[in-house]
Amino acid sequence: ALMNRLRYNTKFLLIGAAIAVVMLVLLSSVYTTLNRDINAASSELSGLQMLKHVYRMTQATQQHRGLSAGVLSGNEAMKDKRATKEKDVSEALAAAEAALSPKLREMPAWKSIRQDWELIQSQGLTWSQPDNVKRHSEMLTKVLQFMVDIADETELTLDTVMDIYYFMDTMVTKMPSMLEQMGITRASGTAALAKKELSPQRRIDLAAQVAQMAGALKAQNINLEKVLRFAPTLQGALSGPTKEFSEGAEQIFTLVRNDILGEKFETLPQDYFAMLTQEIDLGYKVMFDTLIPQFEQQLQARVDHARKALMLEIGLAILVALVVGYLGFGTYYSV
């Protein structure tokens, strides 16, 4: 009844419009899905850039904590290094703040971290050694939580691709937690070796820290094994550096158990500090030279793949539209 009421050319225009609507709806759906993937991966890449600066600030703050513990325990040889490291922390914190998005920069969590550092910087040497370590550790606990906030804000925690998820979990929670525990052990052990004594409470705390480090190392390695299981092509890039770090960490555990918890105190505090710093720096080196670049490559590959798929879908849709239009005109003139 409808077609009988329409003119001949109007009939073909109506059919063509119906086909165009169907194609546009399907193309819009494909575009929305692929564009969402591109935006999500791009957001994750921006989050990774922010985390890089926060990692550097964390590393410097951990070193400052250890040096402060040595100075407050009577080791004058660490005094100049502590002063230099204090400047490094301030510079790293300013760089991290500049890299943050406006929303993250205004979060109460970040402002609290800034206030904690300003207090440590101005009053740190007036506190007792245990209190100084405690204040540093409280600040760093906030920093570790803020890393999760960055991951949440930039959608890193929402990734459903298995290898990328375990990459994220290793870099945002597992490895930073491991390195922080190692940093606390560096500060506590340096103080104990400087004083050549270990109170019962400090013994309990240090033994707990070693146990926590061992657990964190195990969780970290389990995550990396899962990354390699879901992305076996990364075996060559990841297995060597992570194995070297794990072996070094085990040597640190043995040293703490035998020399400090065993109350031999044979290691010089500056040598102990340097040894743990070397291992922690190796952990950060694994992060910066291996994990982060590989993570960036995985995310960039997703962006590139989604963009190629999007261009292919758009090109295919245009081609089909041209073919349908060509055949439609042919049918129109043929009839």
PyMOL commands that set and color helices and strands:
alter all, ss='L'
color gray80, all
select helices_A, chain A and resi 2-5+8-72+76-99+102-105+108-126+129-153+156-158+162-195+200-230+232-260+269-334
alter helices_A, ss='H'
color red, helices_A
deselect
rebuild
show_as cartoon
